[in-house]
Amino acid sequence: MLLGVNIGGLGTMIASMASVISYKLYAAEHPSQAGKYVRTFLYYNFLGLLLIGGAVYFLL
């Protein structure tokens, strides 16, 4: 269960309250760049998901 708590928000913004809060704060400060934030967020989360998923696949 602790592993799920640590990586549960990986992949989507709405899976983690901290991610939603960080987006809201960024969008309030930089409203014209909110879309870029989401694209960058999704890119790095998907990359992390692939890396972690690949590592787990090869370790098991």
CORUR-V596446 format. One line per field, one symbol per residue. ss: DSSP state (A for helix, B for strand, O for the rest). phi: phi as a letter, one per 30 degrees, with the letter a starting at -180 (. if undefined). psi: psi as a letter, one per 30 degrees, with the letter a starting at -180 (. if undefined). A space follows every 50 residues. Layout:
ss: ???
phi: ???
psi: ???
This chain:
ss: OAAAAAAOOOOOOOOOAAAAAAAAAAAAAOAAAAAAAAAAAAAAAAAAAA AAAAAAAAAO
phi: .dddddcdddjbdddbdddddddedddddbddcdddedddededdddddd ddddddeddc
psi: eeeeeegfgkeleffkeeeeeeeeeeeeeiefgeeeeeeeeeeeeeeeee eeeeeeeff.
